[in-house]
Amino acid sequence: GWAFTNNFDINQHRSLEDRLSAAQILVQKEPLCPVVVDEMNNVTAIKYGALPERLYVLQAGKVVYKV
């Protein structure tokens, strides 16, 4: 199997300060894209999110799970 080795353990955000702290962890890794933080009511995700989300798991070239 595979697994990411550079994960961060970040708890569910309970406040805007939590979200900003999580974003700061990402910014310190110097990502190649802008980092933005949504408000706690997720207004940006609601307005501009790509829904429905789609997830496919492939195994040996075949779809074994699809949501």
PQR file of N, CA, C, O and H, with PARSE charges and radii, in Angstrom:
ATOM      1  N   GLY A   1       0.816  -1.185   0.000 -0.4000 1.5000
ATOM      2  CA  GLY A   1       0.000   0.000   0.000 -0.0000 2.0000
ATOM      3  C   GLY A   1       0.859   1.249   0.000  0.5500 1.7000
ATOM      4  O   GLY A   1       2.079   1.192  -0.155 -0.5500 1.4000
ATOM      5  N   TRP A   2       0.210   2.346   0.173 -0.4000 1.5000
ATOM      6  CA  TRP A   2       0.892   3.632   0.185 -0.0000 2.0000
ATOM      7  C   TRP A   2       0.344   4.470   1.332  0.5500 1.7000
ATOM      8  O   TRP A   2      -0.759   4.230   1.823 -0.5500 1.4000
ATOM      9  H   TRP A   2      -0.781   2.392   0.299  0.4000 1.0000
ATOM     10  N   ALA A   3       1.114   5.434   1.741 -0.4000 1.5000
ATOM     11  CA  ALA A   3       0.689   6.366   2.777 -0.0000 2.0000
ATOM     12  C   ALA A   3       1.539   7.617   2.664  0.5500 1.7000
ATOM     13  O   ALA A   3       2.709   7.555   2.285 -0.5500 1.4000
ATOM     14  H   ALA A   3       2.010   5.629   1.342  0.4000 1.0000
ATOM     15  N   PHE A   4       0.950   8.737   2.991 -0.4000 1.5000
ATOM     16  CA  PHE A   4       1.712   9.975   3.054 -0.0000 2.0000
ATOM     17  C   PHE A   4       2.558   9.949   4.320  0.5500 1.7000
ATOM     18  O   PHE A   4       2.122   9.451   5.358 -0.5500 1.4000
ATOM     19  H   PHE A   4       0.000   8.787   3.299  0.4000 1.0000
ATOM     20  N   THR A   5       3.755  10.480   4.229 -0.4000 1.5000
ATOM     21  CA  THR A   5       4.634  10.483   5.395 -0.0000 2.0000
ATOM     22  C   THR A   5       4.807  11.864   6.007  0.5500 1.7000
ATOM     23  O   THR A   5       5.490  12.006   7.021 -0.5500 1.4000
ATOM     24  H   THR A   5       4.110  10.884   3.386  0.4000 1.0000
ATOM     25  N   ASN A   6       4.210  12.868   5.417 -0.4000 1.5000
ATOM     26  CA  ASN A   6       4.392  14.238   5.907 -0.0000 2.0000
ATOM     27  C   ASN A   6       3.084  14.821   6.439  0.5500 1.7000
ATOM     28  O   ASN A   6       2.850  16.022   6.310 -0.5500 1.4000
ATOM     29  H   ASN A   6       3.655  12.753   4.593  0.4000 1.0000
ATOM     30  N   ASN A   7       2.233  13.990   7.033 -0.4000 1.5000
ATOM     31  CA  ASN A   7       0.950  14.456   7.536 -0.0000 2.0000
ATOM     32  C   ASN A   7       1.109  15.257   8.823  0.5500 1.7000
ATOM     33  O   ASN A   7       2.117  15.145   9.519 -0.5500 1.4000
ATOM     34  H   ASN A   7       2.423  13.014   7.138  0.4000 1.0000
ATOM     35  N   PHE A   8       0.107  16.058   9.123 -0.4000 1.5000
ATOM     36  CA  PHE A   8       0.048  16.823  10.354 -0.0000 2.0000
ATOM     37  C   PHE A   8      -1.188  16.392  11.119  0.5500 1.7000
ATOM     38  O   PHE A   8      -2.225  16.131  10.511 -0.5500 1.4000
ATOM     39  H   PHE A   8      -0.713  16.149   8.557  0.4000 1.0000
ATOM     40  N   ASP A   9      -1.103  16.311  12.424 -0.4000 1.5000
ATOM     41  CA  ASP A   9      -2.233  15.963  13.263 -0.0000 2.0000
ATOM     42  C   ASP A   9      -2.881  17.265  13.735  0.5500 1.7000
ATOM     43  O   ASP A   9      -2.400  17.906  14.669 -0.5500 1.4000
ATOM     44  H   ASP A   9      -0.260  16.523  12.919  0.4000 1.0000
ATOM     45  N   ILE A  10      -3.975  17.645  13.078 -0.4000 1.5000
ATOM     46  CA  ILE A  10      -4.664  18.900  13.398 -0.0000 2.0000
ATOM     47  C   ILE A  10      -6.089  18.560  13.792  0.5500 1.7000
ATOM     48  O   ILE A  10      -6.815  17.924  13.028 -0.5500 1.4000
ATOM     49  H   ILE A  10      -4.366  17.125  12.318  0.4000 1.0000
ATOM     50  N   ASN A  11      -6.490  18.983  14.981 -0.4000 1.5000
ATOM     51  CA  ASN A  11      -7.845  18.725  15.464 -0.0000 2.0000
ATOM     52  C   ASN A  11      -8.871  19.545  14.685  0.5500 1.7000
ATOM     53  O   ASN A  11      -8.539  20.519  14.009 -0.5500 1.4000
ATOM     54  H   ASN A  11      -5.901  19.500  15.602  0.4000 1.0000
ATOM     55  N   GLN A  12     -10.137  19.113  14.803 -0.4000 1.5000
ATOM     56  CA  GLN A  12     -11.241  19.860  14.193 -0.0000 2.0000
ATOM     57  C   GLN A  12     -11.214  21.304  14.701  0.5500 1.7000
ATOM     58  O   GLN A  12     -11.077  21.541  15.901 -0.5500 1.4000
ATOM     59  H   GLN A  12     -10.407  18.321  15.352  0.4000 1.0000
ATOM     60  N   HIS A  13     -11.342  22.245  13.803 -0.4000 1.5000
ATOM     61  CA  HIS A  13     -11.310  23.659  14.190 -0.0000 2.0000
ATOM     62  C   HIS A  13     -12.558  24.016  14.980  0.5500 1.7000
ATOM     63  O   HIS A  13     -13.675  23.707  14.566 -0.5500 1.4000
ATOM     64  H   HIS A  13     -11.453  22.052  12.828  0.4000 1.0000
ATOM     65  N   ARG A  14     -12.362  24.664  16.111 -0.4000 1.5000
ATOM     66  CA  ARG A  14     -13.480  25.121  16.942 -0.0000 2.0000
ATOM     67  C   ARG A  14     -13.607  26.640  16.921  0.5500 1.7000
ATOM     68  O   ARG A  14     -14.581  27.195  17.429 -0.5500 1.4000
ATOM     69  H   ARG A  14     -11.454  24.915  16.447  0.4000 1.0000
ATOM     70  N   SER A  15     -12.627  27.302  16.337 -0.4000 1.5000
ATOM     71  CA  SER A  15     -12.650  28.764  16.281 -0.0000 2.0000
ATOM     72  C   SER A  15     -11.846  29.222  15.072  0.5500 1.7000
ATOM     73  O   SER A  15     -11.099  28.447  14.475 -0.5500 1.4000
ATOM     74  H   SER A  15     -11.835  26.851  15.924  0.4000 1.0000
ATOM     75  N   LEU A  16     -12.012  30.487  14.723 -0.4000 1.5000
ATOM     76  CA  LEU A  16     -11.239  31.048  13.619 -0.0000 2.0000
ATOM     77  C   LEU A  16      -9.746  31.015  13.947  0.5500 1.7000
ATOM     78  O   LEU A  16      -8.916  30.814  13.061 -0.5500 1.4000
ATOM     79  H   LEU A  16     -12.620  31.117  15.207  0.4000 1.0000
ATOM     80  N   GLU A  17      -9.413  31.211  15.218 -0.4000 1.5000
ATOM     81  CA  GLU A  17      -8.013  31.154  15.621 -0.0000 2.0000
ATOM     82  C   GLU A  17      -7.426  29.766  15.347  0.5500 1.7000
ATOM     83  O   GLU A  17      -6.268  29.653  14.945 -0.5500 1.4000
ATOM     84  H   GLU A  17     -10.088  31.374  15.938  0.4000 1.0000
ATOM     85  N   ASP A  18      -8.227  28.700  15.563 -0.4000 1.5000
ATOM     86  CA  ASP A  18      -7.764  27.343  15.247 -0.0000 2.0000
ATOM     87  C   ASP A  18      -7.467  27.209  13.755  0.5500 1.7000
ATOM     88  O   ASP A  18      -6.450  26.635  13.367 -0.5500 1.4000
ATOM     89  H   ASP A  18      -9.168  28.792  15.889  0.4000 1.0000
ATOM     90  N   ARG A  19      -8.353  27.736  12.931 -0.4000 1.5000
ATOM     91  CA  ARG A  19      -8.152  27.658  11.483 -0.0000 2.0000
ATOM     92  C   ARG A  19      -6.913  28.435  11.059  0.5500 1.7000
ATOM     93  O   ARG A  19      -6.141  27.975  10.218 -0.5500 1.4000
ATOM     94  H   ARG A  19      -9.180  28.202  13.246  0.4000 1.0000
ATOM     95  N   LEU A  20      -6.729  29.611  11.643 -0.4000 1.5000
ATOM     96  CA  LEU A  20      -5.556  30.414  11.300 -0.0000 2.0000
ATOM     97  C   LEU A  20      -4.264  29.714  11.729  0.5500 1.7000
ATOM     98  O   LEU A  20      -3.259  29.777  11.021 -0.5500 1.4000
ATOM     99  H   LEU A  20      -7.357  29.984  12.326  0.4000 1.0000
ATOM    100  N   SER A  21      -4.289  29.057  12.870 -0.4000 1.5000
ATOM    101  CA  SER A  21      -3.105  28.314  13.328 -0.0000 2.0000
ATOM    102  C   SER A  21      -2.788  27.165  12.381  0.5500 1.7000
ATOM    103  O   SER A  21      -1.625  26.930  12.053 -0.5500 1.4000
ATOM    104  H   SER A  21      -5.106  29.006  13.446  0.4000 1.0000
ATOM    105  N   ALA A  22      -3.816  26.450  11.942 -0.4000 1.5000
ATOM    106  CA  ALA A  22      -3.606  25.353  10.999 -0.0000 2.0000
ATOM    107  C   ALA A  22      -3.053  25.874   9.679  0.5500 1.7000
ATOM    108  O   ALA A  22      -2.159  25.266   9.091 -0.5500 1.4000
ATOM    109  H   ALA A  22      -4.761  26.641  12.208  0.4000 1.0000
ATOM    110  N   ALA A  23      -3.586  26.996   9.217 -0.4000 1.5000
ATOM    111  CA  ALA A  23      -3.101  27.592   7.974 -0.0000 2.0000
ATOM    112  C   ALA A  23      -1.643  28.022   8.113  0.5500 1.7000
ATOM    113  O   ALA A  23      -0.865  27.896   7.168 -0.5500 1.4000
ATOM    114  H   ALA A  23      -4.312  27.490   9.694  0.4000 1.0000
ATOM    115  N   GLN A  24      -1.279  28.520   9.269 -0.4000 1.5000
ATOM    116  CA  GLN A  24       0.097  28.966   9.491 -0.0000 2.0000
ATOM    117  C   GLN A  24       1.071  27.794   9.399  0.5500 1.7000
ATOM    118  O   GLN A  24       2.188  27.954   8.907 -0.5500 1.4000
ATOM    119  H   GLN A  24      -1.911  28.623  10.037  0.4000 1.0000
ATOM    120  N   ILE A  25       0.657  26.622   9.866 -0.4000 1.5000
ATOM    121  CA  ILE A  25       1.503  25.418   9.741 -0.0000 2.0000
ATOM    122  C   ILE A  25       1.777  25.150   8.262  0.5500 1.7000
ATOM    123  O   ILE A  25       2.909  24.850   7.882 -0.5500 1.4000
ATOM    124  H   ILE A  25      -0.250  26.492  10.266  0.4000 1.0000
ATOM    125  N   LEU A  26       0.748  25.258   7.437 -0.4000 1.5000
ATOM    126  CA  LEU A  26       0.911  25.034   6.000 -0.0000 2.0000
ATOM    127  C   LEU A  26       1.802  26.105   5.369  0.5500 1.7000
ATOM    128  O   LEU A  26       2.679  25.789   4.565 -0.5500 1.4000
ATOM    129  H   LEU A  26      -0.172  25.502   7.746  0.4000 1.0000
ATOM    130  N   VAL A  27       1.580  27.349   5.726 -0.4000 1.5000
ATOM    131  CA  VAL A  27       2.361  28.454   5.155 -0.0000 2.0000
ATOM    132  C   VAL A  27       3.858  28.268   5.450  0.5500 1.7000
ATOM    133  O   VAL A  27       4.701  28.600   4.618 -0.5500 1.4000
ATOM    134  H   VAL A  27       0.868  27.605   6.379  0.4000 1.0000
ATOM    135  N   GLN A  28       4.177  27.745   6.617 -0.4000 1.5000
ATOM    136  CA  GLN A  28       5.581  27.536   6.977 -0.0000 2.0000
ATOM    137  C   GLN A  28       6.270  26.530   6.059  0.5500 1.7000
ATOM    138  O   GLN A  28       7.497  26.517   5.964 -0.5500 1.4000
ATOM    139  H   GLN A  28       3.492  27.476   7.293  0.4000 1.0000
ATOM    140  N   LYS A  29       5.489  25.692   5.386 -0.4000 1.5000
ATOM    141  CA  LYS A  29       6.051  24.715   4.443 -0.0000 2.0000
ATOM    142  C   LYS A  29       6.219  25.301   3.043  0.5500 1.7000
ATOM    143  O   LYS A  29       6.612  24.593   2.115 -0.5500 1.4000
ATOM    144  H   LYS A  29       4.493  25.703   5.463  0.4000 1.0000
ATOM    145  N   GLU A  30       5.924  26.583   2.890 -0.4000 1.5000
ATOM    146  CA  GLU A  30       6.100  27.313   1.635 -0.0000 2.0000
ATOM    147  C   GLU A  30       5.421  26.613   0.457  0.5500 1.7000
ATOM    148  O   GLU A  30       6.089  26.180  -0.481 -0.5500 1.4000
ATOM    149  H   GLU A  30       5.605  27.158   3.643  0.4000 1.0000
ATOM    150  N   PRO A  31       4.091  26.503   0.509 -0.5600 1.5000
ATOM    151  CA  PRO A  31       3.369  25.853  -0.595  0.2800 2.0000
ATOM    152  C   PRO A  31       3.494  26.664  -1.885  0.5500 1.7000
ATOM    153  O   PRO A  31       3.847  27.843  -1.862 -0.5500 1.4000
ATOM    154  N   LEU A  32       3.203  26.021  -2.991 -0.4000 1.5000
ATOM    155  CA  LEU A  32       3.325  26.667  -4.302 -0.0000 2.0000
ATOM    156  C   LEU A  32       2.038  27.372  -4.714  0.5500 1.7000
ATOM    157  O   LEU A  32       1.892  27.768  -5.870 -0.5500 1.4000
ATOM    158  H   LEU A  32       2.916  25.064  -3.010  0.4000 1.0000
ATOM    159  N   CYS A  33       1.108  27.531  -3.782 -0.4000 1.5000
ATOM    160  CA  CYS A  33      -0.157  28.202  -4.075 -0.0000 2.0000
ATOM    161  C   CYS A  33      -0.542  29.069  -2.881  0.5500 1.7000
ATOM    162  O   CYS A  33      -0.030  28.873  -1.779 -0.5500 1.4000
ATOM    163  H   CYS A  33       1.227  27.209  -2.842  0.4000 1.0000
ATOM    164  N   PRO A  34      -1.435  30.021  -3.097 -0.5600 1.5000
ATOM    165  CA  PRO A  34      -1.884  30.843  -1.971  0.2800 2.0000
ATOM    166  C   PRO A  34      -2.626  30.002  -0.932  0.5500 1.7000
ATOM    167  O   PRO A  34      -3.273  29.011  -1.271 -0.5500 1.4000
ATOM    168  N   VAL A  35      -2.525  30.399   0.316 -0.4000 1.5000
ATOM    169  CA  VAL A  35      -3.262  29.751   1.400 -0.0000 2.0000
ATOM    170  C   VAL A  35      -4.326  30.737   1.866  0.5500 1.7000
ATOM    171  O   VAL A  35      -4.024  31.880   2.209 -0.5500 1.4000
ATOM    172  H   VAL A  35      -1.999  31.204   0.591  0.4000 1.0000
ATOM    173  N   VAL A  36      -5.567  30.282   1.873 -0.4000 1.5000
ATOM    174  CA  VAL A  36      -6.674  31.119   2.330 -0.0000 2.0000
ATOM    175  C   VAL A  36      -7.426  30.381   3.425  0.5500 1.7000
ATOM    176  O   VAL A  36      -7.371  29.154   3.510 -0.5500 1.4000
ATOM    177  H   VAL A  36      -5.812  29.354   1.594  0.4000 1.0000
ATOM    178  N   VAL A  37      -8.128  31.137   4.262 -0.4000 1.5000
ATOM    179  CA  VAL A  37      -8.877  30.562   5.374 -0.0000 2.0000
ATOM    180  C   VAL A  37     -10.319  31.030   5.279  0.5500 1.7000
ATOM    181  O   VAL A  37     -10.590  32.228   5.197 -0.5500 1.4000
ATOM    182  H   VAL A  37      -8.172  32.134   4.192  0.4000 1.0000
ATOM    183  N   ASP A  38     -11.240  30.077   5.291 -0.4000 1.5000
ATOM    184  CA  ASP A  38     -12.659  30.402   5.246 -0.0000 2.0000
ATOM    185  C   ASP A  38     -13.135  30.816   6.640  0.5500 1.7000
ATOM    186  O   ASP A  38     -12.487  30.515   7.642 -0.5500 1.4000
ATOM    187  H   ASP A  38     -11.020  29.104   5.357  0.4000 1.0000
ATOM    188  N   GLU A  39     -14.266  31.504   6.691 -0.4000 1.5000
ATOM    189  CA  GLU A  39     -14.872  31.863   7.967 -0.0000 2.0000
ATOM    190  C   GLU A  39     -15.446  30.610   8.613  0.5500 1.7000
ATOM    191  O   GLU A  39     -15.578  29.583   7.948 -0.5500 1.4000
ATOM    192  H   GLU A  39     -14.793  31.748   5.877  0.4000 1.0000
ATOM    193  N   MET A  40     -15.786  30.672   9.882 -0.4000 1.5000
ATOM    194  CA  MET A  40     -16.278  29.502  10.585 -0.0000 2.0000
ATOM    195  C   MET A  40     -17.631  29.020  10.062  0.5500 1.7000
ATOM    196  O   MET A  40     -17.986  27.858  10.264 -0.5500 1.4000
ATOM    197  H   MET A  40     -15.678  31.506  10.423  0.4000 1.0000
ATOM    198  N   ASN A  41     -18.383  29.882   9.403 -0.4000 1.5000
ATOM    199  CA  ASN A  41     -19.663  29.452   8.826 -0.0000 2.0000
ATOM    200  C   ASN A  41     -19.477  28.848   7.431  0.5500 1.7000
ATOM    201  O   ASN A  41     -20.455  28.500   6.769 -0.5500 1.4000
ATOM    202  H   ASN A  41     -18.095  30.825   9.239  0.4000 1.0000
ATOM    203  N   ASN A  42     -18.217  28.725   6.982 -0.4000 1.5000
ATOM    204  CA  ASN A  42     -17.865  28.093   5.695 -0.0000 2.0000
ATOM    205  C   ASN A  42     -18.554  28.742   4.498  0.5500 1.7000
ATOM    206  O   ASN A  42     -18.892  28.055   3.534 -0.5500 1.4000
ATOM    207  H   ASN A  42     -17.422  29.008   7.519  0.4000 1.0000
ATOM    208  N   VAL A  43     -18.762  30.036   4.548 -0.4000 1.5000
ATOM    209  CA  VAL A  43     -19.496  30.732   3.489 -0.0000 2.0000
ATOM    210  C   VAL A  43     -18.826  30.568   2.122  0.5500 1.7000
ATOM    211  O   VAL A  43     -19.520  30.422   1.116 -0.5500 1.4000
ATOM    212  H   VAL A  43     -18.488  30.594   5.331  0.4000 1.0000
ATOM    213  N   THR A  44     -17.520  30.589   2.068 -0.4000 1.5000
ATOM    214  CA  THR A  44     -16.826  30.440   0.787 -0.0000 2.0000
ATOM    215  C   THR A  44     -16.976  29.024   0.246  0.5500 1.7000
ATOM    216  O   THR A  44     -17.227  28.835  -0.945 -0.5500 1.4000
ATOM    217  H   THR A  44     -16.956  30.708   2.886  0.4000 1.0000
ATOM    218  N   ALA A  45     -16.825  28.042   1.104 -0.4000 1.5000
ATOM    219  CA  ALA A  45     -16.997  26.653   0.677 -0.0000 2.0000
ATOM    220  C   ALA A  45     -18.422  26.410   0.184  0.5500 1.7000
ATOM    221  O   ALA A  45     -18.631  25.694  -0.795 -0.5500 1.4000
ATOM    222  H   ALA A  45     -16.622  28.195   2.071  0.4000 1.0000
ATOM    223  N   ILE A  46     -19.391  27.003   0.858 -0.4000 1.5000
ATOM    224  CA  ILE A  46     -20.792  26.844   0.455 -0.0000 2.0000
ATOM    225  C   ILE A  46     -21.044  27.493  -0.903  0.5500 1.7000
ATOM    226  O   ILE A  46     -21.716  26.914  -1.756 -0.5500 1.4000
ATOM    227  H   ILE A  46     -19.221  27.585   1.653  0.4000 1.0000
ATOM    228  N   LYS A  47     -20.505  28.691  -1.101 -0.4000 1.5000
ATOM    229  CA  LYS A  47     -20.747  29.412  -2.356 -0.0000 2.0000
ATOM    230  C   LYS A  47     -19.954  28.861  -3.535  0.5500 1.7000
ATOM    231  O   LYS A  47     -20.461  28.821  -4.656 -0.5500 1.4000
ATOM    232  H   LYS A  47     -19.959  29.161  -0.408  0.4000 1.0000
ATOM    233  N   TYR A  48     -18.712  28.435  -3.293 -0.4000 1.5000
ATOM    234  CA  TYR A  48     -17.832  28.103  -4.401 -0.0000 2.0000
ATOM    235  C   TYR A  48     -17.313  26.664  -4.387  0.5500 1.7000
ATOM    236  O   TYR A  48     -16.537  26.285  -5.264 -0.5500 1.4000
ATOM    237  H   TYR A  48     -18.300  28.468  -2.383  0.4000 1.0000
ATOM    238  N   GLY A  49     -17.720  25.875  -3.427 -0.4000 1.5000
ATOM    239  CA  GLY A  49     -17.243  24.488  -3.340 -0.0000 2.0000
ATOM    240  C   GLY A  49     -17.731  23.660  -4.517  0.5500 1.7000
ATOM    241  O   GLY A  49     -18.823  23.887  -5.039 -0.5500 1.4000
ATOM    242  H   GLY A  49     -18.350  26.183  -2.715  0.4000 1.0000
ATOM    243  N   ALA A  50     -16.929  22.714  -4.925 -0.4000 1.5000
ATOM    244  CA  ALA A  50     -17.284  21.828  -6.037 -0.0000 2.0000
ATOM    245  C   ALA A  50     -18.039  20.628  -5.468  0.5500 1.7000
ATOM    246  O   ALA A  50     -17.436  19.659  -5.009 -0.5500 1.4000
ATOM    247  H   ALA A  50     -16.042  22.529  -4.501  0.4000 1.0000
ATOM    248  N   LEU A  51     -19.338  20.710  -5.506 -0.4000 1.5000
ATOM    249  CA  LEU A  51     -20.163  19.624  -4.986 -0.0000 2.0000
ATOM    250  C   LEU A  51     -21.027  19.059  -6.083  0.5500 1.7000
ATOM    251  O   LEU A  51     -21.441  19.822  -6.956 -0.5500 1.4000
ATOM    252  H   LEU A  51     -19.828  21.497  -5.879  0.4000 1.0000
ATOM    253  N   PRO A  52     -21.322  17.807  -6.104 -0.5600 1.5000
ATOM    254  CA  PRO A  52     -20.888  16.859  -5.081  0.2800 2.0000
ATOM    255  C   PRO A  52     -19.425  16.477  -5.269  0.5500 1.7000
ATOM    256  O   PRO A  52     -18.914  16.436  -6.388 -0.5500 1.4000
ATOM    257  N   GLU A  53     -18.765  16.199  -4.150 -0.4000 1.5000
ATOM    258  CA  GLU A  53     -17.385  15.722  -4.230 -0.0000 2.0000
ATOM    259  C   GLU A  53     -17.401  14.310  -4.786  0.5500 1.7000
ATOM    260  O   GLU A  53     -18.343  13.552  -4.558 -0.5500 1.4000
ATOM    261  H   GLU A  53     -19.179  16.232  -3.241  0.4000 1.0000
ATOM    262  N   ARG A  54     -16.375  13.972  -5.500 -0.4000 1.5000
ATOM    263  CA  ARG A  54     -16.287  12.631  -6.072 -0.0000 2.0000
ATOM    264  C   ARG A  54     -14.990  11.981  -5.621  0.5500 1.7000
ATOM    265  O   ARG A  54     -13.938  12.616  -5.547 -0.5500 1.4000
ATOM    266  H   ARG A  54     -15.609  14.588  -5.686  0.4000 1.0000
ATOM    267  N   LEU A  55     -15.100  10.711  -5.325 -0.4000 1.5000
ATOM    268  CA  LEU A  55     -13.942   9.952  -4.892 -0.0000 2.0000
ATOM    269  C   LEU A  55     -13.954   8.600  -5.592  0.5500 1.7000
ATOM    270  O   LEU A  55     -14.959   7.890  -5.574 -0.5500 1.4000
ATOM    271  H   LEU A  55     -15.955  10.195  -5.385  0.4000 1.0000
ATOM    272  N   TYR A  56     -12.848   8.258  -6.197 -0.4000 1.5000
ATOM    273  CA  TYR A  56     -12.696   6.963  -6.845 -0.0000 2.0000
ATOM    274  C   TYR A  56     -11.450   6.294  -6.275  0.5500 1.7000
ATOM    275  O   TYR A  56     -10.411   6.935  -6.119 -0.5500 1.4000
ATOM    276  H   TYR A  56     -12.031   8.836  -6.212  0.4000 1.0000
ATOM    277  N   VAL A  57     -11.557   5.009  -5.967 -0.4000 1.5000
ATOM    278  CA  VAL A  57     -10.404   4.220  -5.563 -0.0000 2.0000
ATOM    279  C   VAL A  57     -10.181   3.188  -6.653  0.5500 1.7000
ATOM    280  O   VAL A  57     -11.071   2.409  -6.991 -0.5500 1.4000
ATOM    281  H   VAL A  57     -12.401   4.488  -6.094  0.4000 1.0000
ATOM    282  N   LEU A  58      -8.967   3.202  -7.195 -0.4000 1.5000
ATOM    283  CA  LEU A  58      -8.609   2.262  -8.251 -0.0000 2.0000
ATOM    284  C   LEU A  58      -7.671   1.208  -7.692  0.5500 1.7000
ATOM    285  O   LEU A  58      -6.781   1.505  -6.894 -0.5500 1.4000
ATOM    286  H   LEU A  58      -8.243   3.836  -6.921  0.4000 1.0000
ATOM    287  N   GLN A  59      -7.882  -0.022  -8.122 -0.4000 1.5000
ATOM    288  CA  GLN A  59      -6.983  -1.102  -7.735 -0.0000 2.0000
ATOM    289  C   GLN A  59      -6.783  -1.991  -8.948  0.5500 1.7000
ATOM    290  O   GLN A  59      -7.740  -2.506  -9.527 -0.5500 1.4000
ATOM    291  H   GLN A  59      -8.604  -0.263  -8.771  0.4000 1.0000
ATOM    292  N   ALA A  60      -5.539  -2.160  -9.317 -0.4000 1.5000
ATOM    293  CA  ALA A  60      -5.195  -2.960 -10.492 -0.0000 2.0000
ATOM    294  C   ALA A  60      -5.930  -2.456 -11.731  0.5500 1.7000
ATOM    295  O   ALA A  60      -6.379  -3.247 -12.560 -0.5500 1.4000
ATOM    296  H   ALA A  60      -4.762  -1.742  -8.846  0.4000 1.0000
ATOM    297  N   GLY A  61      -6.048  -1.138 -11.850 -0.4000 1.5000
ATOM    298  CA  GLY A  61      -6.664  -0.537 -13.024 -0.0000 2.0000
ATOM    299  C   GLY A  61      -8.180  -0.593 -13.059  0.5500 1.7000
ATOM    300  O   GLY A  61      -8.777  -0.235 -14.074 -0.5500 1.4000
ATOM    301  H   GLY A  61      -5.683  -0.496 -11.176  0.4000 1.0000
ATOM    302  N   LYS A  62      -8.825  -1.033 -11.981 -0.4000 1.5000
ATOM    303  CA  LYS A  62     -10.283  -1.127 -11.931 -0.0000 2.0000
ATOM    304  C   LYS A  62     -10.815  -0.275 -10.786  0.5500 1.7000
ATOM    305  O   LYS A  62     -10.183  -0.170  -9.735 -0.5500 1.4000
ATOM    306  H   LYS A  62      -8.340  -1.324 -11.156  0.4000 1.0000
ATOM    307  N   VAL A  63     -11.986   0.334 -10.997 -0.4000 1.5000
ATOM    308  CA  VAL A  63     -12.635   1.102  -9.950 -0.0000 2.0000
ATOM    309  C   VAL A  63     -13.204   0.125  -8.927  0.5500 1.7000
ATOM    310  O   VAL A  63     -14.061  -0.697  -9.253 -0.5500 1.4000
ATOM    311  H   VAL A  63     -12.499   0.249 -11.851  0.4000 1.0000
ATOM    312  N   VAL A  64     -12.720   0.218  -7.684 -0.4000 1.5000
ATOM    313  CA  VAL A  64     -13.208  -0.679  -6.639 -0.0000 2.0000
ATOM    314  C   VAL A  64     -14.087   0.057  -5.620  0.5500 1.7000
ATOM    315  O   VAL A  64     -14.754  -0.571  -4.797 -0.5500 1.4000
ATOM    316  H   VAL A  64     -12.024   0.885  -7.420  0.4000 1.0000
ATOM    317  N   TYR A  65     -14.081   1.397  -5.683 -0.4000 1.5000
ATOM    318  CA  TYR A  65     -14.916   2.182  -4.778 -0.0000 2.0000
ATOM    319  C   TYR A  65     -15.201   3.508  -5.444  0.5500 1.7000
ATOM    320  O   TYR A  65     -14.301   4.135  -6.002 -0.5500 1.4000
ATOM    321  H   TYR A  65     -13.539   1.908  -6.351  0.4000 1.0000
ATOM    322  N   LYS A  66     -16.464   3.945  -5.388 -0.4000 1.5000
ATOM    323  CA  LYS A  66     -16.852   5.206  -6.016 -0.0000 2.0000
ATOM    324  C   LYS A  66     -17.905   5.870  -5.148  0.5500 1.7000
ATOM    325  O   LYS A  66     -18.877   5.234  -4.739 -0.5500 1.4000
ATOM    326  H   LYS A  66     -17.196   3.435  -4.935  0.4000 1.0000
ATOM    327  N   VAL A  67     -17.706   7.159  -4.866 -0.4000 1.5000
ATOM    328  CA  VAL A  67     -18.701   7.944  -4.118 -0.0000 2.0000
ATOM    329  C   VAL A  67     -19.078   9.135  -4.962  0.5500 1.7000
ATOM    330  O   VAL A  67     -19.903   9.949  -4.547 -0.5500 1.4000
ATOM    331  H   VAL A  67     -16.917   7.676  -5.198  0.4000 1.0000
TER
END
